């Protein structure tokens, strides 16, 4: 497990700095670490478009929780994302967020915001140091959504807020582009 963790940490240290620097967060040892370019794009979009998303990442940056983010095809169709407890190493607790590649691209940022809220919930409970502790946390604070599956009202709210903010940002960008088109047409 130590070798796997060391390899993951080494591979991710370089690629994340530009995304975090772009929004003013510390790039040194980032706490949210995409494992691939597609996950990095989802993270960058969330940081650029959503104050709620930035707040969640900022909260994680102040914690002992490190979150790896990956996109995959192996999730059941009805599951957009999930959080796993990976390990404790030294002073840090490591989590993995899996996002379902089959989900519409427009929903991935909101899904990541939802899962990052779960990571914040873990960060706020220092007793979560294993997968069993994670289950205990969600049995206590969550809503059961299936066999050994839980969610939280806060995560649902965060996902909806990120979705709303990202959509508002898209509408604002469309209006700006439209206005710029009108300006250039009048300048001719």
MIMARRO-215023 format. One record per residue: x, y, z of N, C-alpha, C in turn; residue in one letter; residue number from 1. Coordinates in Angstrom, 1 decimal, always signed. Example, Ala and Ser with C-alpha at 12.3 -4.5 7.8 and 13.67 -1.06 7.14 Angstrom:
2
+13.2 | -5.7 | +7.8 | +12.3 | -4.5 | +7.8 | +13.2 | -3.3 | +7.8 | A | 1 .
+12.8 | -2.2 | +7.1 | +13.7 | -1.1 | +7.1 | +12.9 | +0.0 | +7.9 | S | 2 .
END
This chain:
188
+0.8 | -1.2 | +0.0 | +0.0 | +0.0 | +0.0 | +0.9 | +1.3 | +0.0 | X | 1 .
+2.0 | +1.2 | +0.8 | +2.9 | +2.4 | +0.8 | +3.4 | +2.7 | -0.5 | X | 2 .
+3.8 | +1.7 | -1.3 | +4.4 | +1.9 | -2.6 | +3.4 | +2.5 | -3.6 | X | 3 .
+2.1 | +2.0 | -3.5 | +1.1 | +2.6 | -4.3 | +0.8 | +4.0 | -4.0 | X | 4 .
+0.7 | +4.3 | -2.7 | +0.5 | +5.7 | -2.3 | +1.6 | +6.6 | -2.7 | X | 5 .
+2.9 | +6.2 | -2.5 | +4.0 | +7.0 | -3.0 | +4.0 | +7.2 | -4.4 | X | 6 .
+3.7 | +6.2 | -5.2 | +3.6 | +6.4 | -6.7 | +2.5 | +7.4 | -7.1 | X | 7 .
+1.3 | +7.3 | -6.5 | +0.2 | +8.2 | -6.7 | +0.6 | +9.6 | -6.4 | X | 8 .
+1.2 | +9.8 | -5.2 | +1.6 | +11.1 | -4.8 | +2.6 | +11.7 | -5.7 | X | 9 .
+3.6 | +11.0 | -6.1 | +4.7 | +11.4 | -7.0 | +4.1 | +11.8 | -8.4 | X | 10 .
+3.2 | +11.0 | -8.9 | +2.7 | +11.3 | -10.2 | +1.8 | +12.5 | -10.3 | X | 11 .
+1.2 | +12.8 | -9.2 | +0.2 | +13.9 | -9.2 | +0.8 | +15.3 | -8.8 | X | 12 .
+1.9 | +15.3 | -8.1 | +2.4 | +16.5 | -7.6 | +2.7 | +17.6 | -8.6 | X | 13 .
+3.1 | +17.3 | -9.8 | +3.4 | +18.3 | -10.8 | +2.2 | +18.8 | -11.5 | X | 14 .
+1.3 | +17.9 | -11.9 | +0.2 | +18.3 | -12.8 | -0.8 | +19.2 | -12.2 | X | 15 .
-1.0 | +19.3 | -10.9 | -2.0 | +20.0 | -10.3 | -1.7 | +21.5 | -10.1 | X | 16 .
-0.5 | +21.9 | -10.1 | -0.2 | +23.2 | -9.7 | -0.8 | +24.3 | -10.6 | X | 17 .
-0.9 | +24.1 | -11.9 | -1.5 | +25.1 | -12.7 | -2.9 | +25.3 | -12.4 | X | 18 .
-3.7 | +24.3 | -12.2 | -5.1 | +24.4 | -12.0 | -5.4 | +25.2 | -10.7 | X | 19 .
-4.7 | +24.9 | -9.6 | -4.9 | +25.6 | -8.4 | -4.3 | +27.0 | -8.4 | X | 20 .
-3.2 | +27.2 | -9.0 | -2.7 | +28.6 | -9.1 | -3.6 | +29.5 | -9.9 | X | 21 .
-4.3 | +29.0 | -10.9 | -5.2 | +29.8 | -11.7 | -6.3 | +30.4 | -10.8 | X | 22 .
-6.7 | +29.8 | -9.7 | -7.8 | +30.4 | -8.9 | -7.2 | +30.8 | -7.5 | X | 23 .
-5.9 | +31.0 | -7.4 | -5.4 | +31.5 | -6.2 | -5.2 | +30.6 | -5.0 | X | 24 .
-5.3 | +29.3 | -5.2 | -5.1 | +28.3 | -4.1 | -3.7 | +27.8 | -4.2 | X | 25 .
-3.2 | +27.4 | -3.0 | -1.8 | +26.9 | -3.0 | -1.6 | +25.7 | -3.8 | X | 26 .
-0.6 | +25.6 | -4.6 | -0.3 | +24.5 | -5.5 | +0.6 | +23.5 | -4.8 | X | 27 .
+1.2 | +23.9 | -3.7 | +2.1 | +23.0 | -3.0 | +1.3 | +21.9 | -2.3 | X | 28 .
+1.6 | +20.7 | -2.6 | +0.9 | +19.5 | -2.0 | -0.6 | +19.7 | -2.0 | X | 29 .
-1.2 | +19.8 | -3.2 | -2.7 | +20.0 | -3.2 | -3.4 | +18.9 | -2.5 | X | 30 .
-4.6 | +19.2 | -2.0 | -5.3 | +18.1 | -1.3 | -6.4 | +17.5 | -2.2 | X | 31 .
-6.7 | +18.1 | -3.3 | -7.6 | +17.5 | -4.3 | -6.7 | +17.3 | -5.6 | X | 32 .
-6.6 | +16.0 | -5.9 | -5.6 | +15.6 | -6.9 | -6.2 | +14.7 | -8.0 | X | 33 .
-6.4 | +15.3 | -9.2 | -7.0 | +14.4 | -10.3 | -5.9 | +13.4 | -10.7 | X | 34 .
-6.4 | +12.2 | -11.1 | -5.5 | +11.2 | -11.5 | -5.4 | +11.1 | -13.1 | X | 35 .
-6.1 | +12.0 | -13.8 | -6.0 | +12.0 | -15.2 | -6.4 | +13.3 | -15.8 | X | 36 .
-6.2 | +13.6 | -17.0 | -6.5 | +14.9 | -17.6 | -8.0 | +15.2 | -17.6 | X | 37 .
-8.8 | +14.2 | -17.8 | -10.3 | +14.5 | -17.8 | -10.7 | +14.9 | -16.4 | X | 38 .
-10.2 | +14.3 | -15.4 | -10.5 | +14.7 | -14.0 | -10.0 | +16.1 | -13.7 | X | 39 .
-8.8 | +16.4 | -14.3 | -8.2 | +17.7 | -14.1 | -9.1 | +18.8 | -14.7 | X | 40 .
-9.6 | +18.5 | -15.9 | -10.5 | +19.4 | -16.6 | -11.8 | +19.7 | -15.8 | X | 41 .
-12.4 | +18.6 | -15.2 | -13.6 | +18.8 | -14.3 | -13.2 | +19.6 | -13.1 | X | 42 .
-12.1 | +19.4 | -12.5 | -11.7 | +20.2 | -11.3 | -11.5 | +21.6 | -11.7 | X | 43 .
-10.8 | +21.9 | -12.8 | -10.5 | +23.2 | -13.3 | -11.8 | +24.0 | -13.6 | X | 44 .
-12.7 | +23.3 | -14.2 | -14.0 | +23.9 | -14.5 | -14.8 | +24.3 | -13.3 | X | 45 .
-14.8 | +23.4 | -12.3 | -15.4 | +23.7 | -11.0 | -14.8 | +24.9 | -10.3 | X | 46 .
-13.5 | +24.9 | -10.3 | -12.8 | +26.0 | -9.6 | -13.1 | +27.3 | -10.4 | X | 47 .
-13.2 | +27.3 | -11.7 | -13.4 | +28.5 | -12.4 | -14.8 | +29.0 | -12.4 | X | 48 .
-15.8 | +28.1 | -12.2 | -17.2 | +28.5 | -12.4 | -18.0 | +28.6 | -11.2 | X | 49 .
-17.6 | +28.0 | -10.0 | -18.4 | +27.9 | -8.9 | -17.8 | +28.3 | -7.6 | X | 50 .
-18.4 | +29.3 | -6.9 | -17.9 | +29.7 | -5.6 | -18.0 | +28.6 | -4.6 | X | 51 .
-19.1 | +27.8 | -4.6 | -19.3 | +26.7 | -3.7 | -18.2 | +25.6 | -3.9 | X | 52 .
-17.9 | +25.3 | -5.1 | -16.8 | +24.4 | -5.4 | -15.5 | +24.9 | -4.9 | X | 53 .
-15.2 | +26.2 | -5.1 | -13.9 | +26.7 | -4.6 | -13.9 | +26.7 | -3.1 | X | 54 .
-15.0 | +26.9 | -2.4 | -15.1 | +26.8 | -0.9 | -14.8 | +25.4 | -0.5 | X | 55 .
-15.3 | +24.4 | -1.1 | -15.1 | +23.0 | -0.7 | -13.6 | +22.7 | -0.9 | X | 56 .
-13.0 | +23.0 | -2.0 | -11.6 | +22.7 | -2.2 | -10.7 | +23.5 | -1.2 | X | 57 .
-11.1 | +24.7 | -0.9 | -10.3 | +25.5 | +0.0 | -10.4 | +24.9 | +1.4 | X | 58 .
-11.6 | +24.4 | +1.8 | -11.7 | +23.7 | +3.1 | -10.9 | +22.5 | +3.2 | X | 59 .
-10.8 | +21.7 | +2.1 | -10.0 | +20.5 | +2.0 | -8.5 | +20.8 | +2.1 | X | 60 .
-8.1 | +22.0 | +1.5 | -6.7 | +22.4 | +1.5 | -6.3 | +22.7 | +2.9 | X | 61 .
-7.2 | +23.0 | +3.8 | -6.9 | +23.3 | +5.2 | -7.0 | +22.1 | +6.1 | X | 62 .
-7.2 | +20.9 | +5.5 | -7.5 | +19.7 | +6.3 | -6.3 | +18.7 | +6.2 | X | 63 .
-6.5 | +17.5 | +6.8 | -5.6 | +16.4 | +6.7 | -6.0 | +15.4 | +5.7 | X | 64 .
-7.1 | +15.8 | +4.9 | -7.6 | +14.8 | +3.9 | -7.1 | +15.1 | +2.5 | X | 65 .
-6.6 | +14.1 | +1.8 | -6.2 | +14.2 | +0.5 | -7.2 | +13.4 | -0.4 | X | 66 .
-7.7 | +14.0 | -1.5 | -8.7 | +13.4 | -2.3 | -8.2 | +13.2 | -3.7 | X | 67 .
-8.1 | +11.9 | -4.1 | -7.8 | +11.6 | -5.5 | -9.1 | +11.5 | -6.3 | X | 68 .
-9.1 | +12.1 | -7.5 | -10.3 | +12.1 | -8.4 | -10.0 | +11.3 | -9.6 | X | 69 .
-10.9 | +10.4 | -10.0 | -10.7 | +9.7 | -11.2 | -12.1 | +9.5 | -11.9 | X | 70 .
-12.1 | +9.4 | -13.2 | -13.3 | +9.1 | -14.0 | -13.2 | +7.7 | -14.5 | X | 71 .
-14.3 | +7.0 | -14.5 | -14.2 | +5.6 | -15.0 | -15.5 | +5.2 | -15.6 | X | 72 .
-15.5 | +4.0 | -16.2 | -16.6 | +3.4 | -16.9 | -17.2 | +2.3 | -16.0 | X | 73 .
-16.6 | +2.0 | -14.9 | -16.9 | +0.8 | -14.1 | -18.0 | +1.0 | -13.1 | X | 74 .
-18.5 | +2.3 | -12.9 | -19.6 | +2.5 | -12.0 | -21.0 | +2.1 | -12.6 | X | 75 .
-21.9 | +1.6 | -11.8 | -23.2 | +1.2 | -12.3 | -23.8 | +2.5 | -12.9 | X | 76 .
-24.7 | +2.3 | -13.9 | -25.3 | +3.4 | -14.6 | -26.0 | +4.4 | -13.7 | X | 77 .
-26.6 | +3.9 | -12.6 | -27.4 | +4.8 | -11.7 | -26.6 | +5.5 | -10.7 | X | 78 .
-25.3 | +5.3 | -10.7 | -24.4 | +6.0 | -9.7 | -23.5 | +6.9 | -10.5 | X | 79 .
-23.7 | +8.2 | -10.1 | -22.9 | +9.3 | -10.8 | -21.5 | +9.4 | -10.2 | X | 80 .
-21.4 | +9.1 | -8.9 | -20.1 | +9.2 | -8.2 | -20.1 | +8.5 | -6.9 | X | 81 .
-18.9 | +8.3 | -6.3 | -18.8 | +7.7 | -5.0 | -17.5 | +8.0 | -4.4 | X | 82 .
-17.5 | +7.9 | -3.1 | -16.3 | +8.2 | -2.3 | -15.8 | +7.0 | -1.6 | X | 83 .
-14.5 | +6.7 | -1.6 | -13.9 | +5.6 | -0.9 | -12.9 | +6.1 | +0.1 | X | 84 .
-12.8 | +5.4 | +1.2 | -11.7 | +5.6 | +2.1 | -10.5 | +4.7 | +1.6 | X | 85 .
-9.3 | +5.3 | +1.4 | -8.2 | +4.6 | +0.8 | -7.3 | +4.2 | +1.9 | X | 86 .
-6.7 | +5.1 | +2.7 | -5.7 | +4.8 | +3.7 | -5.4 | +6.0 | +4.6 | X | 87 .
-4.7 | +5.7 | +5.6 | -4.1 | +6.7 | +6.5 | -2.6 | +6.5 | +6.3 | X | 88 .
-1.9 | +7.6 | +6.1 | -0.4 | +7.5 | +6.0 | +0.1 | +8.8 | +6.7 | X | 89 .
+0.9 | +8.6 | +7.7 | +1.5 | +9.7 | +8.4 | +0.3 | +10.5 | +9.0 | X | 90 .
+0.3 | +11.8 | +8.7 | -0.7 | +12.7 | +9.3 | -1.9 | +12.9 | +8.3 | X | 91 .
-1.9 | +12.2 | +7.2 | -2.9 | +12.4 | +6.2 | -3.9 | +11.2 | +6.1 | X | 92 .
-5.1 | +11.5 | +5.7 | -6.1 | +10.5 | +5.4 | -6.4 | +10.6 | +3.9 | X | 93 .
-6.4 | +9.5 | +3.2 | -6.5 | +9.5 | +1.7 | -7.9 | +8.9 | +1.3 | X | 94 .
-8.6 | +9.7 | +0.4 | -9.9 | +9.3 | -0.1 | -9.8 | +9.2 | -1.6 | X | 95 .
-10.7 | +8.5 | -2.2 | -10.8 | +8.4 | -3.7 | -12.2 | +8.8 | -4.1 | X | 96 .
-12.3 | +9.7 | -5.0 | -13.6 | +10.0 | -5.6 | -13.6 | +9.4 | -7.0 | X | 97 .
-14.6 | +8.5 | -7.3 | -14.8 | +7.9 | -8.6 | -16.0 | +8.6 | -9.2 | X | 98 .
-15.9 | +9.1 | -10.4 | -17.0 | +9.8 | -11.2 | -17.3 | +8.9 | -12.4 | X | 99 .
-18.5 | +8.8 | -12.7 | -19.0 | +7.9 | -13.8 | -18.8 | +8.7 | -15.2 | X | 100 .
-18.0 | +8.2 | -16.0 | -17.8 | +8.8 | -17.3 | -19.0 | +8.8 | -18.2 | X | 101 .
-20.0 | +7.9 | -17.9 | -21.2 | +7.8 | -18.7 | -22.2 | +9.0 | -18.4 | X | 102 .
-21.9 | +9.7 | -17.4 | -22.8 | +10.9 | -17.0 | -22.5 | +12.0 | -17.9 | X | 103 .
-23.5 | +12.8 | -18.2 | -23.3 | +14.0 | -19.1 | -22.2 | +14.9 | -18.6 | X | 104 .
-21.4 | +15.4 | -19.5 | -20.3 | +16.3 | -19.1 | -20.7 | +17.4 | -18.3 | X | 105 .
-21.9 | +18.0 | -18.6 | -22.4 | +19.1 | -17.8 | -22.7 | +18.8 | -16.4 | X | 106 .
-22.9 | +17.5 | -16.0 | -23.2 | +17.2 | -14.7 | -22.0 | +16.8 | -13.9 | X | 107 .
-20.8 | +16.5 | -14.5 | -19.6 | +16.0 | -13.8 | -19.1 | +17.0 | -12.8 | X | 108 .
-19.2 | +18.3 | -13.1 | -18.7 | +19.3 | -12.1 | -19.5 | +19.3 | -10.8 | X | 109 .
-20.8 | +19.2 | -11.0 | -21.8 | +19.2 | -9.9 | -21.6 | +17.9 | -9.1 | X | 110 .
-21.4 | +16.8 | -9.8 | -21.1 | +15.5 | -9.1 | -19.8 | +15.6 | -8.3 | X | 111 .
-18.8 | +16.2 | -8.9 | -17.5 | +16.3 | -8.1 | -17.8 | +17.2 | -6.9 | X | 112 .
-18.5 | +18.3 | -7.0 | -18.8 | +19.1 | -5.9 | -19.5 | +18.3 | -4.8 | X | 113 .
-20.5 | +17.5 | -5.2 | -21.2 | +16.7 | -4.3 | -20.3 | +15.8 | -3.5 | X | 114 .
-19.4 | +15.1 | -4.2 | -18.4 | +14.2 | -3.6 | -17.4 | +14.9 | -2.8 | X | 115 .
-17.0 | +16.1 | -3.2 | -16.1 | +16.9 | -2.3 | -16.7 | +17.3 | -1.0 | X | 116 .
-18.0 | +17.5 | -1.0 | -18.7 | +17.8 | +0.2 | -18.6 | +16.6 | +1.1 | X | 117 .
-18.8 | +15.4 | +0.6 | -18.6 | +14.2 | +1.4 | -17.2 | +14.2 | +2.0 | X | 118 .
-16.2 | +14.6 | +1.2 | -14.8 | +14.6 | +1.7 | -14.6 | +15.6 | +2.8 | X | 119 .
-15.3 | +16.7 | +2.7 | -15.3 | +17.7 | +3.8 | -15.9 | +17.1 | +5.0 | X | 120 .
-17.0 | +16.4 | +4.9 | -17.6 | +15.7 | +6.0 | -16.7 | +14.8 | +6.7 | X | 121 .
-15.9 | +14.1 | +5.9 | -14.8 | +13.2 | +6.5 | -13.8 | +14.1 | +7.2 | X | 122 .
-13.3 | +15.2 | +6.5 | -12.3 | +16.0 | +7.1 | -12.8 | +16.6 | +8.5 | X | 123 .
-14.1 | +16.8 | +8.6 | -14.6 | +17.4 | +9.9 | -14.7 | +16.3 | +11.0 | X | 124 .
-14.6 | +15.1 | +10.7 | -14.7 | +14.0 | +11.7 | -13.4 | +13.2 | +11.8 | X | 125 .
-12.5 | +13.6 | +12.7 | -11.2 | +13.0 | +12.9 | -11.2 | +11.6 | +13.2 | X | 126 .
-12.4 | +11.0 | +13.6 | -12.5 | +9.6 | +14.0 | -12.6 | +8.7 | +12.7 | X | 127 .
-12.8 | +9.3 | +11.5 | -12.8 | +8.5 | +10.3 | -11.4 | +8.2 | +9.9 | X | 128 .
-11.0 | +6.9 | +10.1 | -9.6 | +6.5 | +9.7 | -9.6 | +5.1 | +9.0 | X | 129 .
-10.8 | +4.7 | +8.6 | -10.9 | +3.4 | +7.9 | -12.2 | +3.4 | +7.1 | X | 130 .
-12.3 | +2.4 | +6.2 | -13.6 | +2.3 | +5.5 | -14.8 | +2.0 | +6.5 | X | 131 .
-14.5 | +1.2 | +7.5 | -15.5 | +0.9 | +8.5 | -16.0 | +2.2 | +9.2 | X | 132 .
-15.0 | +3.1 | +9.5 | -15.4 | +4.3 | +10.2 | -16.2 | +5.2 | +9.3 | X | 133 .
-15.9 | +5.2 | +8.0 | -16.7 | +6.0 | +7.0 | -18.1 | +5.5 | +7.0 | X | 134 .
-18.3 | +4.2 | +7.0 | -19.7 | +3.6 | +7.1 | -20.4 | +4.1 | +8.4 | X | 135 .
-19.7 | +4.1 | +9.5 | -20.3 | +4.5 | +10.7 | -20.7 | +6.0 | +10.6 | X | 136 .
-19.8 | +6.8 | +10.1 | -20.1 | +8.2 | +9.9 | -21.4 | +8.4 | +9.1 | X | 137 .
-21.6 | +7.7 | +8.0 | -22.8 | +7.9 | +7.2 | -24.0 | +7.2 | +7.7 | X | 138 .
-23.8 | +6.2 | +8.5 | -25.0 | +5.6 | +9.2 | -25.5 | +6.7 | +10.2 | X | 139 .
-24.6 | +7.5 | +10.7 | -25.0 | +8.5 | +11.7 | -25.5 | +9.7 | +11.1 | X | 140 .
-24.9 | +10.3 | +10.0 | -25.3 | +11.6 | +9.5 | -25.9 | +11.5 | +8.1 | X | 141 .
-26.0 | +10.3 | +7.5 | -26.5 | +10.2 | +6.2 | -27.9 | +9.7 | +6.0 | X | 142 .
-28.3 | +9.6 | +4.8 | -29.5 | +9.0 | +4.4 | -29.2 | +7.8 | +3.6 | X | 143 .
-29.8 | +6.6 | +4.0 | -29.5 | +5.4 | +3.3 | -30.2 | +5.5 | +1.9 | X | 144 .
-29.5 | +5.2 | +0.8 | -30.0 | +5.2 | -0.5 | -30.0 | +3.9 | -1.2 | X | 145 .
-29.5 | +2.9 | -0.5 | -29.4 | +1.5 | -1.0 | -28.6 | +0.6 | -0.1 | X | 146 .
-28.4 | -0.6 | -0.5 | -27.6 | -1.5 | +0.4 | -26.2 | -1.0 | +0.6 | X | 147 .
-25.9 | -0.6 | +1.8 | -24.6 | -0.1 | +2.2 | -24.2 | +1.2 | +1.4 | X | 148 .
-25.2 | +2.0 | +1.0 | -25.0 | +3.2 | +0.3 | -25.7 | +4.3 | +1.0 | X | 149 .
-25.0 | +5.4 | +1.2 | -25.5 | +6.6 | +1.9 | -25.2 | +7.9 | +1.2 | X | 150 .
-26.0 | +8.9 | +1.5 | -25.8 | +10.2 | +1.0 | -26.0 | +11.2 | +2.2 | X | 151 .
-25.8 | +12.5 | +1.9 | -26.1 | +13.5 | +2.9 | -26.8 | +14.6 | +2.3 | X | 152 .
-27.6 | +15.3 | +3.1 | -28.3 | +16.5 | +2.6 | -27.3 | +17.6 | +2.2 | X | 153 .
-26.3 | +17.7 | +3.0 | -25.3 | +18.7 | +2.7 | -24.6 | +18.5 | +1.3 | X | 154 .
-24.3 | +17.2 | +1.0 | -23.7 | +16.9 | -0.3 | -24.7 | +17.1 | -1.4 | X | 155 .
-26.0 | +16.8 | -1.2 | -27.0 | +17.0 | -2.2 | -27.1 | +18.5 | -2.5 | X | 156 .
-27.1 | +19.3 | -1.4 | -27.2 | +20.8 | -1.5 | -26.0 | +21.3 | -2.3 | X | 157 .
-24.8 | +20.8 | -1.9 | -23.5 | +21.3 | -2.6 | -23.6 | +21.0 | -4.1 | X | 158 .
-24.0 | +19.8 | -4.4 | -24.1 | +19.4 | -5.8 | -25.0 | +20.3 | -6.6 | X | 159 .
-26.2 | +20.6 | -6.0 | -27.2 | +21.5 | -6.7 | -26.7 | +22.9 | -6.8 | X | 160 .
-26.0 | +23.4 | -5.7 | -25.4 | +24.7 | -5.7 | -24.4 | +24.9 | -6.8 | X | 161 .
-23.5 | +23.9 | -6.9 | -22.4 | +23.9 | -8.0 | -23.1 | +23.9 | -9.3 | X | 162 .
-24.1 | +23.0 | -9.5 | -24.8 | +22.9 | -10.8 | -25.4 | +24.3 | -11.2 | X | 163 .
-26.1 | +24.9 | -10.2 | -26.7 | +26.2 | -10.5 | -25.7 | +27.3 | -10.8 | X | 164 .
-24.6 | +27.3 | -10.0 | -23.5 | +28.3 | -10.3 | -22.9 | +28.1 | -11.6 | X | 165 .
-22.6 | +26.9 | -11.9 | -21.9 | +26.6 | -13.2 | -22.8 | +27.0 | -14.4 | X | 166 .
-24.2 | +26.7 | -14.3 | -25.1 | +27.1 | -15.3 | -25.2 | +28.6 | -15.4 | X | 167 .
-25.3 | +29.3 | -14.3 | -25.3 | +30.7 | -14.3 | -24.1 | +31.3 | -15.0 | X | 168 .
-22.9 | +30.7 | -14.7 | -21.7 | +31.2 | -15.3 | -21.7 | +31.0 | -16.8 | X | 169 .
-22.3 | +29.8 | -17.3 | -22.5 | +29.5 | -18.7 | -23.4 | +30.6 | -19.3 | X | 170 .
-24.5 | +30.9 | -18.7 | -25.4 | +31.9 | -19.2 | -24.8 | +33.2 | -19.3 | X | 171 .
-24.0 | +33.6 | -18.3 | -23.3 | +34.9 | -18.3 | -22.3 | +34.9 | -19.4 | X | 172 .
-21.6 | +33.9 | -19.6 | -20.6 | +33.8 | -20.7 | -21.3 | +33.9 | -22.1 | X | 173 .
-22.4 | +33.3 | -22.2 | -23.2 | +33.3 | -23.5 | -23.7 | +34.8 | -23.7 | X | 174 .
-24.2 | +35.4 | -22.7 | -24.6 | +36.8 | -22.8 | -23.4 | +37.7 | -23.2 | X | 175 .
-22.3 | +37.5 | -22.6 | -21.1 | +38.3 | -22.9 | -20.7 | +38.1 | -24.3 | X | 176 .
-20.6 | +36.8 | -24.8 | -20.3 | +36.5 | -26.1 | -21.3 | +37.2 | -27.1 | X | 177 .
-22.5 | +37.1 | -26.8 | -23.6 | +37.7 | -27.6 | -23.4 | +39.2 | -27.7 | X | 178 .
-23.1 | +39.8 | -26.5 | -22.9 | +41.3 | -26.5 | -21.6 | +41.7 | -27.3 | X | 179 .
-20.6 | +40.9 | -27.2 | -19.4 | +41.2 | -28.0 | -19.6 | +41.0 | -29.5 | X | 180 .
-20.5 | +40.1 | -29.8 | -20.8 | +39.9 | -31.3 | -21.6 | +41.1 | -31.7 | X | 181 .
-22.5 | +41.6 | -30.9 | -23.3 | +42.8 | -31.3 | -22.4 | +44.0 | -31.4 | X | 182 .
-21.4 | +44.2 | -30.5 | -20.5 | +45.3 | -30.5 | -19.6 | +45.3 | -31.8 | X | 183 .
-19.1 | +44.1 | -32.1 | -18.3 | +44.0 | -33.3 | -19.1 | +44.2 | -34.6 | X | 184 .
-20.4 | +43.8 | -34.6 | -21.2 | +44.1 | -35.8 | -21.5 | +45.6 | -35.9 | X | 185 .
-21.7 | +46.3 | -34.8 | -21.9 | +47.7 | -34.9 | -20.7 | +48.5 | -35.2 | X | 186 .
-19.5 | +47.9 | -34.9 | -18.3 | +48.6 | -35.2 | -18.0 | +48.6 | -36.7 | X | 187 .
-18.6 | +47.7 | -37.4 | -18.3 | +47.5 | -38.9 | -18.9 | +48.6 | -39.7 | X | 188 .
END
